[in-house]
Amino acid sequence: MNRQKLTFSVTNNQSLPLQSYLKDIIGISKGLLHELRMSKQVLVNGDTPNWTKPLQEGDQILIPILPEELSPVATEMAIDIVYETEHLLVVNKEAGIDTHPSSDQDLHSLSNGVAHYFKKNEIPSKVRHVHRLDKDTSGAILFAKHAISGAILDRMLEERKVKRTYLALVEGVMSRSKGIVDKPIGKDRHHASRRRVSPNGQKAITHFKVVKSFPKEQLTLVELSLDTGRTHQIRVHMSSIGHPIYGDKLYGSQNNHHRHSLHAWKLTVPHPFKEESVTVHAPVPTGFGPSLLKLEEL
């Protein structure tokens, strides 16, 4: 498997037409399928394929990674890469920077910085963030380095195979060492950017576990994982049980801080083309919470 071409072997339970195999088994989108067909570079056992003929066990499918025009606009900035292969990239995002541009005039998002990295390293692809983090949330974000890995990682995220673990510093000393918040989340009709617990909202489940309590400061460090991926889910859920995230004024924090103390700490990513996965950590940044707590040393 090299950067320009990918090879897949058909197993005995995948005797589908090539079109269906690439769409349903590999996860390639309809638009990308059309581009691959038009490229006339897809081969089966070294020959130009019949796209509607069923594949056979042991067939070798060769798929090109088609070069793309770089987007968004490349902006030189320091990015903290914590893991990289030829197919994906994990970046440790700083707080205070958007994951992607908010408009064509916005040139200072993390995606602009990743675009510069792609340009500098001659990676002929547009930037694809597989998931996103709020502006003031720091930590690990997964990017795909080409369209095919992007399609597969998107599907894996949807199937909850990409696992994300967060750390949050919340207000108050939590009485339970662990628990589950199962409350639906919907839009707040009184505030455009805020979400709220709503009986008519989407199902949302958050698991939490206390890492360390700080009784003197009336704060608790909590590890969290999600069964669902709703906008502001952790922020809404922790506020709903009386423990808003430190510095999160939007959801009821009583403390002033330059950011809210939520960090995407751990990311487990299945390999898009092999039966294996990798777990990477994004270190807790300086300034995550009050300096006296020294959370980055935990």
JOWO-V330116 format. One record per residue. RES is the residue in three letters. PSI is psi as a letter, one per 20 degrees, with the letter a starting at -180 (999 if undefined). OMEGA is omega in degrees with one decimal (none if undefined). D_CENTER is the distance of its C-alpha to the mean C-alpha in Angstrom with 1 decimal. Layout:
BEGIN
RES;PSI;OMEGA;D_CENTER, RES;PSI;OMEGA;D_CENTER
END
This chain:
BEGIN
MET;o;178.2;24.2, ASN;r;-172.7;24.2, ARG;h;-176.2;22.2, GLN;h;-175.2;24.3, LYS;q;176.7;24.7, LEU;q;179.4;23.2, THR;p;178.3;25.5, PHE;q;176.7;25.2, SER;p;-178.1;27.9, VAL;p;176.3;28.9, THR;r;-170.0;29.7, ASN;i;178.6;32.4, ASN;j;-176.6;30.3, GLN;k;-178.1;28.7, SER;m;-179.7;31.9, LEU;r;168.5;30.5, PRO;q;-177.4;31.3, LEU;g;-179.5;29.2, GLN;g;-177.9;27.7, SER;h;178.9;26.6, TYR;g;-178.1;25.4, LEU;h;-178.2;23.0, LYS;g;-170.2;21.8, ASP;h;-178.2;21.8, ILE;g;-178.8;21.4, ILE;h;178.2;19.2, GLY;k;-177.8;17.2, ILE;p;-176.6;18.3, SER;r;-179.9;18.6, LYS;g;-179.7;22.2, GLY;g;179.4;22.1, LEU;h;176.1;21.1, LEU;g;179.3;23.7, HIS;g;179.0;26.2, GLU;g;-179.9;25.5, LEU;g;178.1;25.8, ARG;g;-179.1;29.1, MET;h;-179.7;30.5, SER;h;-177.9;29.8, LYS;k;179.8;32.1, GLN;i;176.6;30.5, VAL;p;-179.2;29.2, LEU;q;171.0;31.7, VAL;o;-176.0;32.6, ASN;k;175.9;34.8, GLY;i;-176.8;35.5, ASP;q;173.5;36.8, THR;p;-171.0;35.8, PRO;r;163.5;34.6, ASN;o;-171.1;35.8, TRP;i;-178.5;32.6, THR;i;179.7;34.2, LYS;p;179.5;35.9, PRO;p;175.7;34.5, LEU;q;179.6;33.1, GLN;q;177.1;34.8, GLU;p;179.2;33.8, GLY;i;177.0;33.4, ASP;q;179.2;32.8, GLN;o;-179.6;30.8, ILE;p;176.9;28.5, LEU;p;-177.5;27.7, ILE;p;177.3;25.1, PRO;q;168.4;24.9, ILE;o;-173.3;21.8, LEU;p;177.8;23.1, PRO;q;-178.9;23.0, GLU;r;173.7;21.6, GLU;p;-177.9;22.4, LEU;p;171.2;20.1, SER;q;-1.1;18.3, PRO;a;179.3;17.8, VAL;p;-179.5;20.7, ALA;p;176.7;20.5, THR;p;-178.4;21.2, GLU;p;175.4;22.2, MET;q;177.9;20.5, ALA;p;173.8;19.7, ILE;q;-176.2;16.1, ASP;n;-179.5;15.5, ILE;p;-179.6;14.2, VAL;i;178.1;13.8, TYR;q;-179.8;13.5, GLU;p;167.0;14.2, THR;a;178.0;15.8, GLU;i;-175.5;17.3, HIS;h;-175.0;14.4, LEU;r;-175.4;11.2, LEU;p;173.5;10.5, VAL;p;-176.7;8.9, VAL;p;175.5;10.1, ASN;o;-176.5;11.3, LYS;p;172.4;11.4, GLU;q;170.0;14.7, ALA;q;176.9;15.6, GLY;j;179.4;17.4, ILE;p;178.7;15.4, ASP;q;176.6;13.4, THR;g;-177.0;10.1, HIS;r;-177.8;12.2, PRO;q;177.2;16.0, SER;i;178.1;17.6, SER;r;178.4;20.5, ASP;h;-178.7;22.2, GLN;i;-179.7;23.9, ASP;o;-176.4;20.9, LEU;j;-170.5;20.7, HIS;k;175.7;19.1, SER;r;176.4;15.3, LEU;h;179.9;12.9, SER;h;174.9;12.6, ASN;h;177.9;16.4, GLY;h;176.9;16.5, VAL;h;176.4;14.3, ALA;g;177.2;16.7, HIS;h;177.5;19.6, TYR;g;177.1;18.3, PHE;g;-178.3;18.2, LYS;g;-178.5;21.7, LYS;h;-177.1;23.1, ASN;j;175.3;22.2, GLU;l;174.7;23.2, ILE;o;-171.0;20.0, PRO;m;-175.6;21.1, SER;q;169.6;17.9, LYS;q;-176.7;16.3, VAL;p;178.9;12.9, ARG;o;172.2;9.9, HIS;p;-176.3;6.5, VAL;h;173.1;4.5, HIS;a;-177.3;2.9, ARG;r;173.2;5.4, LEU;q;175.2;7.7, ASP;q;-175.4;11.4, LYS;g;-176.1;13.9, ASP;j;172.2;15.5, THR;p;178.4;12.7, SER;r;170.7;12.2, GLY;a;-167.7;10.3, ALA;p;173.5;7.7, ILE;p;-178.8;5.0, LEU;p;174.8;4.6, PHE;q;171.6;7.3, ALA;q;-177.7;9.8, LYS;i;171.7;13.4, HIS;r;-170.7;15.2, ALA;h;-176.1;15.4, ILE;g;176.2;16.1, SER;h;177.1;13.2, GLY;g;179.9;11.0, ALA;g;-178.6;12.9, ILE;g;-179.9;12.8, LEU;h;175.0;9.1, ASP;g;-179.7;8.8, ARG;g;179.2;11.7, MET;h;176.6;10.5, LEU;g;179.9;7.6, GLU;h;-179.8;10.5, GLU;j;178.7;12.8, ARG;k;177.8;10.9, LYS;i;171.5;11.2, VAL;o;-174.1;7.8, LYS;p;179.8;9.0, ARG;p;177.5;8.0, THR;p;-175.2;11.2, TYR;q;166.4;12.2, LEU;p;176.9;15.6, ALA;q;170.8;17.6, LEU;o;-175.4;21.2, VAL;q;-179.1;22.9, GLU;q;-178.7;26.4, GLY;q;175.5;29.2, VAL;o;-175.1;29.8, MET;p;-177.3;28.3, SER;h;179.5;31.0, ARG;q;-179.7;28.9, SER;h;176.6;27.3, LYS;r;179.8;24.6, GLY;a;-179.5;24.0, ILE;p;171.9;22.0, VAL;o;-179.1;21.6, ASP;n;-178.4;21.9, LYS;p;179.4;22.4, PRO;q;-177.3;21.5, ILE;p;176.9;19.9, GLY;r;177.8;21.1, LYS;q;174.1;21.8, ASP;o;-174.1;24.5, ARG;i;179.5;27.2, HIS;i;-176.1;28.7, HIS;o;-170.5;25.8, ALA;h;-173.9;23.6, SER;i;-175.2;20.5, ARG;q;173.0;20.9, ARG;r;-179.7;20.1, ARG;q;171.1;22.4, VAL;p;-175.9;23.3, SER;p;178.6;25.3, PRO;h;179.4;27.1, ASN;j;-178.3;26.2, GLY;a;179.0;22.5, GLN;q;179.9;19.7, LYS;p;-179.2;19.5, ALA;p;-177.8;17.3, ILE;p;179.2;17.5, THR;p;174.7;16.7, HIS;p;177.8;18.1, PHE;q;177.9;19.5, LYS;p;-179.1;21.6, VAL;p;176.3;23.7, VAL;g;-178.3;23.5, LYS;p;176.9;26.3, SER;q;178.2;28.6, PHE;n;-174.0;30.4, PRO;h;-178.4;33.4, LYS;g;-178.8;35.2, GLU;i;-177.2;32.3, GLN;l;178.8;31.4, LEU;q;177.9;27.7, THR;p;173.3;25.5, LEU;p;-172.4;22.5, VAL;p;171.8;20.3, GLU;p;-174.8;17.6, LEU;q;171.1;15.4, SER;q;-171.9;13.2, LEU;q;168.8;12.5, ASP;i;-179.8;13.9, THR;r;-176.3;12.7, GLY;m;-179.0;10.1, ARG;q;176.2;12.7, THR;p;177.9;12.8, HIS;k;-171.2;14.1, GLN;g;-178.0;14.4, ILE;g;-177.6;15.1, ARG;g;179.3;17.2, VAL;g;-175.4;19.2, HIS;g;-179.2;19.8, MET;h;175.8;20.9, SER;h;-176.4;23.1, SER;h;178.3;24.5, ILE;j;173.8;25.9, GLY;j;-179.6;27.5, HIS;m;179.2;25.1, PRO;q;179.8;23.2, ILE;p;-179.8;20.9, TYR;p;178.6;23.1, GLY;i;-176.2;23.3, ASP;n;-176.9;21.6, LYS;h;-178.1;24.5, LEU;h;-176.7;22.9, TYR;k;165.3;23.0, GLY;j;177.6;26.2, SER;q;178.0;26.0, GLN;j;-175.9;29.5, ASN;p;173.7;28.6, ASN;p;176.9;28.1, HIS;q;-176.4;25.4, HIS;i;-180.0;23.8, ARG;r;168.3;20.3, HIS;q;-169.9;19.1, SER;m;176.7;18.6, LEU;p;-173.0;15.1, HIS;p;175.0;12.9, ALA;n;-165.7;9.7, TRP;g;-173.9;12.1, LYS;q;-178.9;11.1, LEU;p;175.3;8.5, THR;p;-173.5;10.2, VAL;p;171.9;9.4, PRO;q;174.0;12.3, HIS;p;-176.6;14.1, PRO;i;-174.2;14.0, PHE;j;179.9;17.8, LYS;r;177.9;19.2, GLU;m;177.9;19.7, GLU;r;178.6;18.0, SER;r;179.4;14.9, VAL;q;175.0;14.1, THR;p;-180.0;13.2, VAL;q;179.8;12.7, HIS;q;171.8;13.5, ALA;o;-175.7;13.1, PRO;q;177.1;16.6, VAL;p;-175.2;17.6, PRO;q;170.9;18.8, THR;p;-179.1;22.4, GLY;j;179.7;23.0, PHE;g;177.3;20.4, GLY;a;176.7;23.4, PRO;p;-173.5;27.2, SER;h;-177.3;28.3, LEU;i;-179.1;30.9, LEU;h;179.6;28.4, LYS;l;-175.7;27.1, LEU;h;-179.2;23.7, GLU;i;179.4;22.4, GLU;i;-178.2;25.1, LEU;999;none;24.1
END
